[in-house]
Every structure is written in C-alpha cells, then in structure tokens.
Amino acid sequence: MFYKIMKYFSFLRTKFSDNSSYEIHDLHTYLDDYKYEIDEKTYIDLMLPEFKEKYNNTITSCGDEVFNHWLRIIKKEKDIISLQKDLNQIVQNSDTILVSNLFHKLGKQKHGNIITDLWNVFTVRSLVIDKFFYILVANVCFSSLIFIFNSKLLPISMMFFFLVNLGVYILTNSKISRISGSINYFIDLCNSLKKMKRKTNIEISLSFPQYQLFKNISWCSVLFKEGFGGAQSQDLFSIFIDYLRVFLGLEVIAYKATARFIVKHKESVRDIIYYIGYLDCLINSKSIIEKNDIVVSEIKDTKSIEFVNMKHPLIVNSIGQTKTIEKGIIITGLNMAGKTSFMKSLGLNQLLATSFGLAFASKFQTSVFKIMTSFRINDNLLGNQSRYYAEASRLIEIMDKLQHFEMLCLIDEILSGTNSDDRIYGATVILKKYYGYANSIVIAATHDNKIAENLLDEYDPIYFDGEIVDKKFNFDYTIKNGIVSKRNGLLILKLLGIDMEKENESV
C-alpha cells in the first residue's frame, strides 16, 4: 500500500515539477574540430534536413549526434583523409557486423540527453544536494540524541531519520531523475565498449577510450531511476532497493559519488561518447555505400571541382552530371530544366565529400571550400524587409566571407526581386566583384541571358534546356556549354491555357 502511495506521489511531483531551465544542447554546440561551418540558410538550401531524414540510420544516440555534427561542418583536409582510411577499415572488416549488433542492443537513449547531461560537466543545481552530507550528519546526530534521551523512543528516532531522508528525496529526485537516463546510458556505453574490446578487432584513428575508469560506478545504475518505482521495480529486490534509496539517501549519495568521478574524468567521458558516435557513423556510411552509387572523394590543393556522373541523393532517377569546374560559372536555361537542382546537387555533394569523405558520383575530386548559398529568398513581413532587400543583404554577406575564406558560392536567380534593368546591371557588377577572389568558385543561375553575355570573360557559361514533344516539355537535365537560346516562360503559360498572342490582340 505504501509503495503504491509513493509511486503516485512521485507521479504528481514529476508532473508538476519545473523543468523549464532544462535546455537541450547538441554535440555540435561543443565541438570546434572543423575548418568551416555551414550556416543555417545554407543548411536549409542544400536540403540537409531532408538528407538527414533519409540517410541518418545511425543506431545510437551518440551516432545521431555525430551525424548531425558532420552535416554542419567542413572538415580539415587531414581529418577527411583520416576519416576515409577509417571508413575503408570498416568496409573491409567483418567484425563490423558484431559491432552493429552491440549498437542495436544499446539503441537510442530513452530518457534524458547524454550530451546535455554529461558532455559539459555533470552537475545538477540544488542546495539540498550540495549540502546533503551536512544534512545527513545533522539528521544522524539529532536522531541519535532522541534515542540517547530515551531509549524507548527508538521507533520515533528511526521514524524521524527516515522522514528527513524522505524529504531530501522529494526535494532532489526530480532533478536527479532528469539525468538518471544519461547516467544509465553512459554505463551501457562502457559495457558495450568492454564487449567490443573483447569480441572484435577494429582499429580506427581514434584511440580506444578508457572505459575501464568507470567500472566502479556501474553499481549506481540501480539507484538512478525516474521517481519511485518504474520499469526496474518489478520484483522484490528492486522494491527493496527503492526503499533503501528513498529512506537512506542512497540516491543522493550515488549521485554525488558519480558526479565527482565524472567531473574528474570528463575528457574520458567525452572520448567514450564521441568514439561510439564516430564508429556508428562509419557503419552508417558503409550502409549508404552498399545501397547507392558512391565514391570516396579525392581531396586536392588546387582550386577546382571535378565530378563524373554526379547525382542528387534525394532525387529518384537523378541524371548524372559530369564537369570540371576551374572558375566561376553562369547558368542559364529554361524553367524547370534543372538549374537549381544542379546547384543543390553540387553543394550537397561538396559537403558530403569534405565532411563524410564520400560523394554520390563515379568520381568527385575537389578542394576544401566553405559553402554558402543564396536560394529561395522571400519577403520578410515581420522583419519589414522586401525580397530584394533580403537577397541583397545575403549577397553582401557572401561578399564579406569571400574576403576571408576559400568559398564555393551558389546563387540562384540572382537579384530576381527587382526590375530587369537593375537586375542585369546589379548582377553584372556584383559577380565581377566576386570574380576578383581567385581562391573561390562562384556559381550563379539566371534567366537573363544578358547577364551571362556580360560576364563571358570572367565566367564559363553553361545551360539546361529541353524541347516540346506532344504539347509537353521534355527535359534531358544535362549540362551543356554556352548560353541557352530557347525561352519557355510564355510557352508554359500557353500549355496552361493562357495564349499570350490572343491576349495581346484583345488589348
């Protein structure tokens, strides 16, 4: 009966406890192991959320965090090469299956967030927890005084001792239970590494973490649970442990001992979390390679990008593109012919080549560039900004970055938010300024052939086109050199039922 009352009380305390200060942080927040970072707009423009949804099949929470981190960064050249060597080891080593099975048993974390709770120092803010040992000593002393005063008051003395500890539990468990899942998950990580060390023979560039340091905290796992009762309280022993941690203060004791130990060895904690995540991502990359036409990217020092049969990983039956890019490019072409898709494909594969070490192509050779895009610029009504103002601001931001970094800039429909005369003049001036930064590559798409004609000395022109077959557009989605000679804007309107010639006669 008392046990059921405690479970109900724990439920109410958890339901109404204030968790508003519990902010979730991802691994990317804490790492700086990269050369360049992907900004939020580029992240959206390159369809990285969609790529993550389709290709992130990591098994563990650590793998999920590392995968998300890699989607946000461009690695240093030496790190890309090291990663590719590790990936080659994983692809060739049959023990990968055993590791994958271990990770499946580990799975994703069900409660808490291991990065938020353990990466940046393991701590919970609570005056009662900080002063617990003083409270415990005072409780023992006062309870003992009651007994010494009158030995017949032993039941009251014990009751007082247990009630004080119950009060401590009530005040602290809601805080400790927030990170109890992370503590138990970390213990599971250490156990997985122990089995991996014993059963497998996988060697990668990362040093095998010192999981042995934490073997003495495994006893804490039975003391860290969310509230009173729970999944572990299904037998008499678990119920007994529940009473001990509540009425003897063992949960707080276990927490303080674990916190002290983890703070002391925080670098080893981080090594364990990242190692598991890194290995999980390598196994995920192996799976991607096995299911798709993938090539390991080649990293070189010269400013160029060369690809053969490059495809967009999110487009079904994507048409492969082949080209060597050694300078800026101006893309013209018909509506829906593939200009934007090509730039997104290039940007996404460039990111994968310099972060994951692979690309969706038969060959992908490139240098390390910071990637920046200007796609889908819309009006910002709440910010009181027009489409043209928002796009101009982005182009100025790109200009600033070009002065400091080696860049791959992808610009779709440059200055499309203004009239044609201003667009042609403004785009010509801006792209000529961009051309002055010799260590970067700028690729811009436009419907104005005049812009491409004005920049023939600075940029290579390419185009996409198609033809009308049986009153339908037929596109081949293939790169062609030069400036497009066809226009399909009015033809699209005609196919939709608006005949501009008849409309013009009626005006």
N, C-alpha and C positions, 0 to 999 in steps of 0.2 A: 504493500500500500504506500509506504513512504517513498519507495523507489519511483512509483508512478507519479506521486506528487512532485518529486524533484524533476522528473522529466518534463512535466507540464510547466513548472516554474522556469526551467531552462528555456523552454519554447517561448514563453512570454518575454523573458529577458532578452533573448535573441531577436524577437520580433520588434521590440520597442527600443533596442539599443541604438545609439547614434553612431553610424558608420560613415558619416559624411566626410570625415577627414581622411578616409582610406582612399588614396589616389593611386591608380594603377599606372605603372611605368613599364615601358617595353625595353628590351635589351639594347636597341639602337640608341636610346637616350644616354646610355652609359659608356658606349664604345666609341673610340676615335681611330680605329685601325683601318683607315681608308685614306685614299688620296683625294677623292671628290665625293660630294654628297648630292643626291637627287632632291631637288626642291619639290614642294607639294604640287605645283602646277604641272611640272614635267612628269611627276608620278601618275597623275590623272591622265594627261595627254597620251602617254605611252601605254595606257590601259593596263597598268601594273596590278590594280585590284582584280581585274578580270583574269590576268595571268596567274595571280596567286590562287584564286578560287579553283582554277582548272589544274594547275600543276603542283601546288603545295600539298603533297601527300605524305608529309613527314609524320612520324608515328608518335613522337614525344612532344611535350610542351617545350622542351629545350630546342628541339629541331624546328618547331614552329617559330620560335623567337629568332633563331639564327637565319632561317629562310627570309623572314620579314626584314631583318637587318641587311641581308645581301641585296634585297630588292631596292634598298635605299642608297646604295653606295657603289662607287667605282674603286676597285682595289688598286694597290700599288703593283707595279709590274712583277716584282719578285714574289709577291703574295699570290698573284694569279698563277705563275709558273709552279709554285709550291702546291697550290690547290689542285692543279691539273695532274701533278705527279701522284698526289693522294687519291684523286679520282681514278686514275689508272690502276692503282693498287686495289681499290675497292672493286673495280670491274673485273679484275683478274682473280681475286681471292675468293675461294669457295666458302670461306668462313663468314662471308657477308650474310649468308642465309641464317646462320646461328645468331649473329648479332641482331639481325632483323627480328628474329623470334623473341630474343630477350627484350627488345624495344616494344614489341607488341604486348608482352606481358606487363611491361611498365606502363605503357599507354600514356594518355594525356592526363594532366593534373585535374582532379575533380573539384577540389576546394582550394581557394587561395590563388596566389600568383607568385611563383618561385622567384621571379626577377624582382618584383616589388618588395617581397618579404626578406629575401636573403642576399641579393647581389650587393646592395649598397649599405652594409652593416645591418645585422639582425637586431632589431630593437622594437620595443613597444613602450609608448609613453604612458606611465601610470605611477603616481606617487605611492600607491599601496605596494606595487611590485618593487619599486626602488627601495622602499623601507620595510620590505617583508620580513627580513631576518630580525630587525628591531621589534617588529610587531610579534613575531613568533617567540622571541626571548621574553618579551613582556607578558605574553599570554601564558607561557610555561611558568614564569615566576608567580604571576597572580593566581593561577590555578593551584600551584603548589602551596601558596600561602593559605588558600581556602582549606586545603587538606590539612596543613600543619595546624591551622587554627582549631580545626575539629575533624578528626579522622572519620567521624560519622558522615561528614559532608563530602565524602569521596565521590558519590554519584553526581552531586551538584558541581564539584570541581571538574569532573570529566565532562559534564554537560557544558559548562562554561567554556572549556578548552575547545570542544568540538564546534560550539556555536560561533565562537570567534573565527575559527578557520572556515566555517561555512560562510560567514560574512565576507571574509577575504576572497573566497572562491566566487561569490556572487559579484564582487566588485572587479575581479580580474579576468574571469573566464571569457567574457565577451570580447576582450582584447586579445587574449592568448589564442582563443579559438579561431580568430581571423587568420592567423598564420600557422595554425596546427597542421593544416593540409600541406603547406610548403615544407614544414619540418619532416613530416612523414614521407613526402615525395622525395625529398633530398636523401633520406635514409634509403629509399628504394633505388635511387640513382647509384648510391655507393654499393648496394648489394648487386646491382646489375654489372657494375664495373668489376666487382670481385669475380663474378661468374665469367665475364668476358675475358679477364686475365687468365683464368684457369682453363677455359674451354676453347679459346680462339687464338689465332696468331696473326693479328692485323697490326701493321706498323704504318703510321702516318706521321706527318711532320710535327704534329703536336705531341708533346711529351705526355705519357700516360699519367693521369692525375693521381695524387696521393690519397686515394680513398681510404687507406688504412688508418689515417689520422682520426677518422670519425667512427671507428668501430665501437668506441665506448659510449656513444650517445644513442645507439640503437635501442637501449633499454627504455629510452624516453618515449618511444613510439606508442607504448600502451598508455602513457599518461597524457598524451596530447590528442584530444578529441574535441569535436564541436559540441559543447554543452554536456549535460549529464545523460548518459546512455548513448544511443546511436548504434551504428552498424556493428561495432565491436562488442556490444553488450548483449550477447545472445546466449551466454552460458553463465554458470555460477561464478567462475573465475573472473570473467570480465565485470560482472556486477560487483564482486569483491574489490577489484581494482578501482572501480568507480567510487566506492565508499572511501577507500584509502586516499585517493587524490583529492576528494572533496573535504574530508574531515581531518586529514593530517597535513594538508597543504602541500601534498607531493607534486601537484601540477605546477605550482609556482616554483618549487624547488627545482624541478626538472627543467622548467623554462629558463631559470636564471643560470643553471649549470650549462645548458645548451647554448644560451646566448653568449656567455663568456667564452666558450670554446670556439664558437663560430666566428666571433669577432677576432679572436686570436689568430685563426687560420682562414681569414676571409679570402685571401688570394687563392688558397686551395679550393675553397667553395666555388669561386668564380671559374677556376680551371675545370672543375668537375662539370659544372653547368654548361660551359662552352664546349668542352670536349664531346659530351653527349650530343649536343645540338649540332656541332660540326659534322660528326660522324653520321648522324641521322640525315643531314642534308646531302652528304655524299651518297648515301644509299638511295635517297630520293632522286638525285641526279642520275644515278645508274639506271633507275627505273625509267626516267624520262628518255634516256639514251636508247634503251631497249625498245621503247614503244614509238619512237619518232626518228626521222632522218636528221641526225645530229652530228655535228663535227666539233672537235676540240679546237678552240680558237688559237690562232697564232698571233703573238704579240711582238711588235717590232717598233723601232725608234722613229722611223721616217713618218712624216705626216701624210698618211694615205689610208684608205679603206678599200680592200679588195674582197669581193664575195662572188661565189658561184652558186647558183640555184638557191639563193636566199629566200626563205618563205616566212610568212607571218604565222606564228604558232597558234593564233586564235581564229584564223580564217580557214574554214573547211575547204579542201581542194585549192589551197593557195597556190598561185602561179609563181614559180621560181624566178628570181631576178639575178642577173649577172652583170657586174660592172666593176671597174676600178675607178675610185674617186681620189684625185690628187689635188683638186682645187674646188672652189665653190661651184654650186650647181643651181641653175634656174630651171624650174619645171613648169611647163605649160601643158595644156591638154583639155580634153573635153570633160564636161561634168560627168561624174561617176566612173571615169575611165581608170582611176587607180592612183592619182597623185598623192592624196592624203594617206591611203593605205600603204603606199610605198615608204613614205617618210616614217610612219609609225612602225613599220616592219624594220626599217633600218635602225631607228632609235632603240627599239626593244632588243634587237639582236646585238647592237653595240653594247647595251647594258649587260646582257647575258654574257657576252664574250669577255667583258672586263670585270665581271663580278662572280659569275658562276663558272667561267672558264670554258663555256661552250656556246654554240650558236645553231640555229635551225637553218642549216645550209650544207652544201657539199664542201665548201671552203670559206673560211672567214678569217682574213688577215687584217689586223688593224693596230693602231697605236692607242694609247690610253688618253681619252678625252673626257672632259667634263661635259655632260649632256644638258642642253637647255632647249626648251620648246616654246613656241607661241602658237597654240592651236585654240580653236573654239573660244575666242574672246567675245564675251557678251556684255550687254549693258549691265551696270550695277546700280539698280534703282535705289537701294538702301544707302549705298555709298555716294549717291548723286554723281555717278560717273557714266559718261556715254561709252559706247562700244569703241569709238575711235580713241577716246582718252585712255581707256583701259589698255588697248593694244599699244598705243604709243608709249605708255608707261612701261609695258613689258619689253618693248624694243630698246628703250633706254637702259633698262636693267641688263639686257643682253649685252649692250654696248659696254657697260661698266665691267661686266665679267670678262669680256674679250680682252680687256686691257691687262688682266691679271692671270688668266688661265688658258691652257690649250683646250679649245672648245669644239664640240660638234653641235651646231645650232640648227634647229629645224623649225622653219617658219611657214605656216600655211596661210594662203590668201593674204599676203602682206598688205596692210593698210586698207582692208576691204570695207572699213567703216566710214569712208569718205568718198567724195566725188572722184570721177575718173582722172581729171587733170591733176588734182592734188595727189591722188594715189600714185600716178605714174611718176610725177616729179619727186615726191617724197620717198617712194620706194627706191628709186634710182639713186638718190643721194645717200640714203641710209645704207643700202647694200654696197655702194662704193666705199663707204667708210668701213664697213665690216671687212671688206676685201683687204684692207690695209693691215689686218692682223694675220700675218703669214703663217703662224703656227696653228691656226684654227681652220675649220671647214664649215662653211655656211651653206645650207640648202634651203631655198625658198621656192614656194609654189605660187603661181599667179594665173589669173585668167587674162591678164593684159599682155598680149604679145609685145607691145611696145616696150615694156619694162625689160623683157628678155633681150630685145634688139639693142636697147641702150647699154646693156652690160656684156656684150659679146666678147669684149677684150678682157673682162675680169672673170666671168663665169662661163662654165660649159653648159650649153642648153640641152635639155632632154625633154621628151614629151610622151604623153599617153593619148591614144586616140582609138577610134573604132569605126564602125560603119552601120548603116541601117539595112537590116535584112527583114523582109516581110513586115514592114512597119514597126520593127523593134530594133533597138540599139544592140549591136553585137560588139562587145569589147574583148580585146585579147589580153589586156592588163600587162603589157610588156613594154619595157623601156625602149625608146627609140631616140637616136641622137638628132638634135636640131630643135626647131620651134614648130609647134603644131600649126597646120594650115587650115584645119577644119574648125567649125564652130557648131555647137549643138544646143545652145541655150534656147533659141527660137524653135528649133525642131522638137525639143522636149515639150514646149507649150503646145505645139501643133499636135503631137501624139496624144496629149492630154485633152485635146478637143478645142484648143484656142488657136484659131488660124489668124496670125498677126497680119497677113496680107489683106484678108477680108475686113478685119477690124480697122486697118488703116484706110481702106476705101470708104468706110462708113463715117470716118471722122471728118 
